[in-house]
């Protein structure tokens, strides 16, 4: 785009802060407006990041004529109505992961975006990190040979507070939706949608899942072994194995990090590029690029794949409920 993309933020929580900080490191966009359920919150966020337009409602935010694109950073259960609000107002949208609460909500949003001819993308920021772009290049070149397995874990320790979003059912709590979406999405990127799913969950004290382990199998014969946990800090590493080589991703695999390509004979090649910021600016750059090229979705995070990921999560949650 000839001019920076003008962002309007819905929500002022931690992930919105992280993206706002990262936008100072790129010329692709800037925040011109913020909307919150209260004027006080909008003003506090606006003061922190020198945002000129502050709105005490989401309706006013999406109606702001100075906003080119909307970033939805509210808790999971509000993604669907907030994205619908923005799309109905004619605004392209970047929405936090998980895309929605379930696949049906995802299908509804994708159908609306396509009907309106508007851009929509899930903010799975890991997809756009430099080390992941390099991993995708190696996979596309066949550096690993035939795919055999992918493994990853994402565990964080949270104080047992029933009001915290990860434990609160009304806020879409649970390790899988909040943490597990990272390894599930990464597995989807590497291996595609699973053919068979086996999972086991342990409930946290509020009834949402506190730990979930998943085994995915694919038509190719490959497998993925994934774990997510809100009860302990795990190594958060990832590994991709093929018949010719493997990739070992250092913890935390979903953040800016390093990795090693190890051949079947044991020869190692290290990938270690310096990185500034939280890592979220790359997804904002992708939105700006897509809009400048007239694309309605990103080839790196396609809408049909976001639906597929939510369908996989639906199946895992259904097994946990048995």
C-alpha positions in Angstrom: 0.0 0.0 0.0 1.2 3.5 -0.8 0.1 4.6 2.7 0.3 2.6 6.0 -2.8 0.6 6.7 -4.9 2.3 9.3 -5.9 -0.1 12.0 -8.8 0.0 14.4 -8.5 -2.3 17.4 -11.4 -4.0 19.1 -10.2 -5.0 22.5 -7.4 -3.7 24.7 -6.0 -6.9 26.4 -2.5 -8.3 26.5 -2.5 -9.6 22.9 -3.7 -6.2 21.6 -0.8 -4.6 23.6 1.7 -7.0 22.0 0.5 -6.2 18.5 0.4 -2.4 19.2 4.0 -2.6 20.4 5.1 -4.5 17.3 3.4 -2.1 14.9 6.0 0.5 16.0 8.6 -1.7 14.3 7.0 -1.8 10.8 5.9 0.8 8.3 3.0 -1.3 6.9 0.4 0.0 9.3 -0.5 2.2 12.3 -3.3 2.3 14.8 -5.7 5.2 14.3 -8.6 4.0 16.5 -9.4 1.8 19.4 -12.7 0.6 20.7 -13.6 -0.9 24.0 -16.7 -1.6 26.1 -15.8 1.4 28.2 -14.5 4.8 27.3 -12.0 4.5 30.2 -10.3 1.5 28.7 -10.2 2.9 25.2 -8.7 6.1 26.5 -6.1 4.3 28.6 -5.0 2.2 25.6 -5.2 5.3 23.4 -2.9 7.3 25.7 -0.4 4.4 25.9 0.0 4.2 22.1 -0.9 7.7 21.1 -4.0 6.6 19.2 -6.1 9.6 18.1 -9.6 8.1 17.9 -11.0 6.4 21.0 -14.5 4.8 21.0 -16.5 3.5 24.0 -18.3 0.9 21.8 -17.4 -1.5 19.1 -20.1 -0.2 16.9 -18.5 3.3 16.9 -15.1 1.7 16.1 -16.2 -0.2 13.0 -18.1 2.9 11.8 -15.0 5.1 12.0 -14.3 6.3 8.5 -10.6 6.6 9.2 -10.3 2.8 9.9 -9.1 0.7 6.9 -9.0 -2.7 8.8 -10.2 -4.0 12.1 -8.2 -6.2 14.5 -10.4 -8.2 16.8 -8.6 -9.0 20.1 -11.5 -9.9 22.4 -11.9 -13.3 24.2 -12.8 -16.3 22.1 -16.6 -16.3 22.6 -16.8 -12.8 21.2 -14.8 -13.3 18.0 -17.9 -14.4 16.1 -20.2 -11.4 16.9 -17.3 -8.9 16.8 -16.1 -10.1 13.4 -19.6 -10.1 12.1 -20.0 -6.5 13.3 -16.9 -5.4 11.4 -17.6 -7.3 8.2 -21.2 -5.9 8.1 -19.7 -2.4 8.4 -17.6 -3.2 5.3 -14.2 -3.6 7.1 -11.5 -6.2 6.4 -10.7 -8.1 9.6 -7.8 -9.8 11.4 -9.2 -11.9 14.2 -7.3 -13.5 17.0 -6.9 -17.2 17.3 -8.7 -19.4 17.8 -10.7 -18.2 14.9 -14.0 -18.9 16.6 -15.4 -21.2 19.3 -16.3 -23.9 16.8 -16.3 -24.8 13.2 -19.9 -23.7 12.6 -19.1 -20.2 13.7 -16.0 -20.2 11.5 -18.0 -21.3 8.5 -20.5 -18.5 9.1 -17.8 -15.8 9.2 -16.1 -17.1 6.1 -19.3 -17.3 4.2 -20.1 -13.7 5.2 -16.6 -12.4 4.3 -16.9 -14.1 0.9 -20.4 -12.8 0.3 -19.3 -9.3 1.1 -16.0 -9.5 -0.8 -14.0 -8.6 2.2 -10.6 -9.8 3.5 -10.6 -12.0 6.6 -7.7 -13.8 8.3 -7.0 -15.7 11.6 -4.3 -14.0 13.6 -2.2 -17.2 13.9 1.0 -15.1 14.1 3.3 -18.1 14.2 2.6 -18.7 10.5 4.4 -15.5 9.5 7.5 -15.7 11.7 10.8 -15.8 9.9 11.8 -19.2 11.2 8.5 -20.7 10.2 8.7 -19.2 6.7 12.2 -20.9 6.4 10.8 -24.2 7.7 8.0 -24.0 5.1 10.6 -23.4 2.4 12.6 -26.5 3.5 9.4 -28.6 3.5 8.4 -27.4 0.1 11.8 -28.2 -1.3 11.5 -31.8 0.1 14.5 -31.4 2.4 13.0 -33.8 4.9 11.9 -36.4 2.4 8.6 -38.1 3.0 6.8 -36.8 6.1 6.7 -39.2 9.1 5.8 -37.2 12.2 5.3 -33.9 13.9 5.4 -33.4 17.7 4.9 -30.3 19.8 3.8 -29.2 23.2 2.5 -25.9 24.6 2.2 -25.8 28.4 2.1 -22.7 30.6 1.5 -22.5 34.3 -1.4 -20.3 35.4 -2.3 -19.4 39.0 -5.7 -21.1 39.8 -7.9 -18.1 39.5 -11.5 -18.9 38.4 -11.8 -15.4 36.9 -8.8 -15.8 34.6 -9.9 -16.3 31.0 -8.1 -19.7 30.7 -10.1 -21.2 33.5 -13.4 -19.3 33.0 -15.9 -21.3 30.9 -17.9 -18.2 30.0 -14.7 -16.7 28.4 -14.0 -19.8 26.3 -11.5 -21.2 28.9 -9.5 -24.3 28.5 -5.9 -25.3 27.5 -7.0 -26.5 24.1 -8.6 -23.3 22.7 -6.0 -21.0 24.3 -2.7 -23.0 24.0 -3.4 -26.1 22.0 -4.5 -24.1 19.0 -0.8 -23.4 18.4 0.4 -27.1 18.0 -2.9 -28.0 16.2 -2.4 -25.2 13.7 1.2 -26.1 13.2 0.4 -29.7 12.6 -2.2 -28.6 10.0 0.4 -26.5 8.3 2.9 -29.4 8.1 0.6 -32.4 7.5 -2.9 -31.0 6.6 -6.1 -32.2 8.2 -6.0 -35.4 10.2 -7.8 -38.5 9.1 -8.2 -39.9 12.6 -8.0 -38.2 16.0 -7.5 -39.8 19.4 -7.3 -37.5 22.5 -7.4 -37.5 26.3 -8.1 -34.6 28.6 -7.7 -33.8 32.3 -10.1 -31.2 33.7 -9.0 -28.1 35.5 -10.7 -27.1 38.7 -13.4 -25.1 36.9 -14.3 -28.0 34.5 -12.5 -26.7 31.4 -9.7 -28.8 30.1 -6.4 -28.3 32.0 -4.4 -30.7 29.9 -5.1 -32.3 26.6 -3.0 -34.7 24.6 -3.7 -35.6 21.0 -2.6 -38.2 18.5 -3.5 -37.4 14.9 -3.0 -39.8 12.0 -3.0 -39.0 8.3 -3.8 -40.7 5.1 -0.1 -40.6 4.1 0.7 -42.7 7.2 2.3 -39.7 9.1 1.3 -39.0 12.7 1.3 -36.0 15.0 1.7 -36.1 18.8 0.6 -32.9 20.5 0.1 -31.7 24.1 -1.3 -28.6 25.7 -1.4 -27.7 29.3 -2.4 -24.8 31.6 -1.1 -26.5 34.7 2.6 -26.6 34.1 5.3 -24.9 32.0 6.5 -27.5 29.5 9.5 -27.3 27.1 7.2 -25.9 24.2 9.5 -27.4 21.6 8.5 -28.8 18.2 10.0 -31.4 15.9 9.3 -32.5 12.3 10.7 -35.8 11.1 11.0 -37.1 7.6 12.7 -40.0 5.9 15.7 -37.9 5.0 16.0 -35.4 7.8 14.4 -33.8 10.8 13.8 -30.3 12.1 14.2 -29.5 15.8 12.6 -26.3 16.8 13.8 -24.7 20.0 11.4 -23.7 22.7 9.2 -21.8 22.4 8.4 -23.1 18.9 5.5 -20.7 18.3 7.5 -17.6 19.1 10.5 -16.1 17.3 13.1 -18.8 17.8 15.8 -20.9 16.2 15.9 -24.4 14.7 18.3 -27.1 13.5 18.0 -29.2 10.4 19.5 -32.6 11.1 20.2 -35.0 8.2 19.6 -38.8 8.6 23.4 -39.2 8.8 23.6 -36.7 11.7 24.9 -33.6 9.9 23.4 -30.4 11.4 22.6 -27.0 9.9 21.7 -24.3 12.3 19.1 -21.6 11.5 19.6 -18.6 13.9 18.5 -15.2 12.7 18.2 -12.2 15.1 14.7 -10.9 15.7 13.3 -7.8 17.2 9.9 -7.4 18.8 7.2 -9.8 19.9 6.7 -11.4 16.5 3.2 -10.2 15.8 4.1 -7.5 13.3 4.6 -10.0 10.5 0.9 -10.9 10.4 0.1 -7.2 10.2 2.5 -6.9 7.3 0.8 -9.9 5.6 -2.7 -8.2 6.0 -1.3 -5.0 4.4 0.3 -7.0 1.6 -2.8 -8.9 0.8 -5.0 -5.8 0.8 -2.6 -4.0 -1.4 -2.7 -6.9 -3.9 -6.5 -7.2 -3.8 -6.5 -10.6 -2.0 -9.5 -11.6 0.1 -7.5 -14.1 2.2 -3.9 -15.0 2.9 -2.3 -18.0 1.1 -0.3 -18.6 4.3 -3.4 -18.8 6.5 -6.3 -19.7 4.2 -9.8 -19.4 5.5 -10.7 -23.0 4.7 -7.8 -24.2 6.8 -9.0 -22.1 9.7 -12.4 -23.8 9.4 -10.6 -27.2 9.3 -8.5 -26.4 12.4 -11.7 -25.5 14.3 -13.3 -28.8 13.1 -10.3 -30.7 14.5 -10.6 -28.9 17.8 -14.3 -29.6 17.9 -13.6 -33.3 17.6 -10.9 -33.2 20.3 -13.3 -31.3 22.7 -16.1 -33.8 21.9 -13.9 -36.7 22.9 -12.9 -34.8 26.1 -16.6 -34.5 27.0 -17.2 -38.2 27.0 
